[in-house]
Amino acid sequence: MRRERLQLAWQLMLRLSIGIYWLYFASQRWLDISWVERLLKTAAEGNYVPLYGDILRATVAWSWENIARIITIAETAVGLMVILGILVNVAGAIGALIGLNLLATFAFCSCPWNESEFPLVFWFYFAPILLNMQLIFDRSSEIISVTRLFRRGLATRASPV
């Protein structure tokens, strides 16, 4: 019993850390997305993954602002879902897909940041994929989550006095 509680506590700390990670990086674009334009265009032009690079270039040419907003909204939603314990498994899967997209965009391109620091860039984007995959199997919402509190409140109201 004690070992299980320790495992759940570790999962909870990991879950909260991942949620803070997503909210931190999303918050950098909440008020200003203009700095993303040069970054996305450079990554799209230098991306050498065959099909992904073509799709990325076409999408960035279409509207880099919409891409930045969609990514920001998705990262914010994942961060909030993970922290609040709402559909943590689904949020983990979505977070892993976002991480995979970021890895394919920024780690696999002929860009200035990769020429000098490829291992750093690769692991910066690969580690969140692994951590978000851990959330797919997370059970920490059994300890604390908004849905658990909501269920407890409904159970209290439904029980006869």
C-alpha positions as CSV (number, residue, x, y, z in Angstrom):
1,M,0.0,0.0,0.0
2,R,2.8,2.4,0.9
3,R,4.7,1.6,-2.3
4,E,1.6,2.3,-4.4
5,R,1.1,5.7,-2.7
6,L,4.7,6.6,-3.3
7,Q,4.3,5.6,-7.0
8,L,1.1,7.7,-7.3
9,A,2.9,10.7,-5.6
10,W,5.8,10.4,-8.1
11,Q,3.3,10.3,-11.0
12,L,1.5,13.4,-9.5
13,M,4.8,15.3,-9.3
14,L,5.7,14.3,-12.9
15,R,2.2,15.2,-14.1
16,L,2.3,18.7,-12.5
17,S,5.8,19.3,-13.9
18,I,4.7,18.4,-17.4
19,G,1.7,20.6,-17.1
20,I,3.9,23.5,-16.0
21,Y,6.3,22.8,-18.9
22,W,3.5,23.1,-21.5
23,L,2.0,26.3,-19.8
24,Y,5.5,27.9,-19.6
25,F,6.2,27.4,-23.3
26,A,2.7,28.4,-24.4
27,S,2.8,31.5,-22.2
28,Q,5.7,32.8,-24.2
29,R,3.3,33.4,-27.1
30,W,0.1,34.5,-25.2
31,L,0.8,38.2,-25.6
32,D,3.1,38.3,-28.7
33,I,3.6,35.8,-31.4
34,S,5.6,38.0,-33.8
35,W,8.9,36.5,-32.8
36,V,7.7,33.1,-34.0
37,E,7.6,34.2,-37.7
38,R,11.4,34.1,-38.3
39,L,11.8,30.9,-36.3
40,L,9.1,29.0,-38.2
41,K,10.1,30.3,-41.6
42,T,13.8,29.3,-40.9
43,A,12.8,25.9,-39.7
44,A,10.4,25.3,-42.7
45,E,13.0,26.4,-45.3
46,G,15.7,24.2,-43.8
47,N,13.6,21.2,-42.9
48,Y,14.9,18.1,-44.7
49,V,12.3,15.5,-43.8
50,P,10.9,14.6,-47.2
51,L,7.1,14.8,-46.9
52,Y,6.9,16.6,-43.5
53,G,9.2,19.4,-44.8
54,D,7.0,20.0,-47.9
55,I,3.8,20.2,-45.7
56,L,5.6,22.5,-43.2
57,R,6.8,24.9,-46.0
58,A,3.3,25.0,-47.5
59,T,1.6,25.6,-44.1
60,V,4.0,28.3,-43.0
61,A,3.7,30.0,-46.4
62,W,-0.1,29.8,-46.0
63,S,-0.2,31.4,-42.5
64,W,2.5,31.2,-39.8
65,E,0.2,33.2,-37.5
66,N,-2.5,30.6,-37.5
67,I,0.0,27.9,-36.9
68,A,1.5,29.8,-33.9
69,R,-2.0,30.4,-32.5
70,I,-3.1,26.8,-32.9
71,I,0.1,25.5,-31.3
72,T,-0.3,28.0,-28.4
73,I,-3.9,27.0,-27.8
74,A,-3.0,23.3,-27.9
75,E,-0.1,23.7,-25.5
76,T,-2.2,25.7,-23.1
77,A,-5.1,23.2,-23.3
78,V,-2.7,20.3,-22.7
79,G,-1.0,22.1,-19.8
80,L,-4.3,22.9,-18.1
81,M,-5.8,19.4,-18.6
82,V,-2.6,17.8,-17.2
83,I,-2.5,20.1,-14.1
84,L,-6.2,19.9,-13.4
85,G,-6.3,16.1,-14.0
86,I,-8.9,16.2,-16.7
87,L,-8.4,13.4,-19.2
88,V,-4.7,13.1,-18.4
89,N,-4.2,10.1,-20.6
90,V,-5.7,11.9,-23.6
91,A,-3.7,15.1,-22.8
92,G,-0.5,13.0,-22.6
93,A,-1.2,11.5,-26.0
94,I,-1.9,15.0,-27.5
95,G,1.2,16.4,-25.8
96,A,3.3,13.6,-27.2
97,L,2.0,14.4,-30.7
98,I,2.8,18.1,-30.2
99,G,6.3,17.2,-29.0
100,L,6.8,14.9,-32.1
101,N,5.7,17.8,-34.3
102,L,8.1,20.2,-32.6
103,L,10.9,17.6,-32.9
104,A,10.3,17.1,-36.6
105,T,10.1,20.9,-37.1
106,F,13.1,22.2,-35.2
107,A,15.5,19.3,-34.7
108,F,15.5,18.0,-38.3
109,C,16.4,21.1,-40.3
110,S,19.5,22.8,-41.6
111,C,19.2,25.7,-39.2
112,P,21.7,27.8,-37.2
113,W,20.6,26.2,-33.9
114,N,21.3,22.7,-35.2
115,E,24.6,23.4,-36.8
116,S,26.3,24.0,-33.4
117,E,24.0,22.3,-30.9
118,F,22.2,19.4,-32.5
119,P,22.3,17.0,-29.5
120,L,20.9,19.7,-27.2
121,V,18.1,20.6,-29.6
122,F,17.2,17.0,-30.2
123,W,16.9,16.1,-26.6
124,F,15.1,19.3,-25.8
125,Y,12.3,18.2,-28.0
126,F,12.6,14.4,-27.6
127,A,12.4,14.3,-23.8
128,P,8.9,15.9,-23.6
129,I,7.7,13.2,-26.0
130,L,8.8,10.5,-23.6
131,L,7.4,12.3,-20.6
132,N,4.1,12.9,-22.2
133,M,3.9,9.2,-23.2
134,Q,4.3,8.4,-19.5
135,L,1.1,10.4,-18.9
136,I,-0.8,8.0,-21.1
137,F,-0.4,5.4,-18.3
138,D,-0.7,7.9,-15.4
139,R,-2.9,7.1,-12.5
140,S,-2.2,10.2,-10.4
141,S,-5.6,11.6,-11.0
142,E,-6.7,9.0,-8.4
143,I,-5.0,11.2,-5.8
144,I,-6.0,14.7,-6.9
145,S,-7.9,16.0,-9.9
146,V,-10.8,18.2,-10.7
147,T,-12.8,15.3,-12.1
148,R,-12.3,13.3,-8.8
149,L,-13.5,16.2,-6.7
150,F,-16.5,16.6,-9.1
151,R,-17.3,12.9,-8.8
152,R,-17.0,13.1,-5.0
153,G,-19.4,16.1,-4.9
154,L,-22.0,14.3,-7.1
155,A,-21.7,11.1,-4.9
156,T,-22.3,13.2,-1.8
157,R,-25.4,14.8,-3.3
158,A,-26.8,11.5,-4.6
159,S,-26.5,9.6,-1.3
160,P,-29.6,9.5,0.8
161,V,-29.5,11.3,4.2
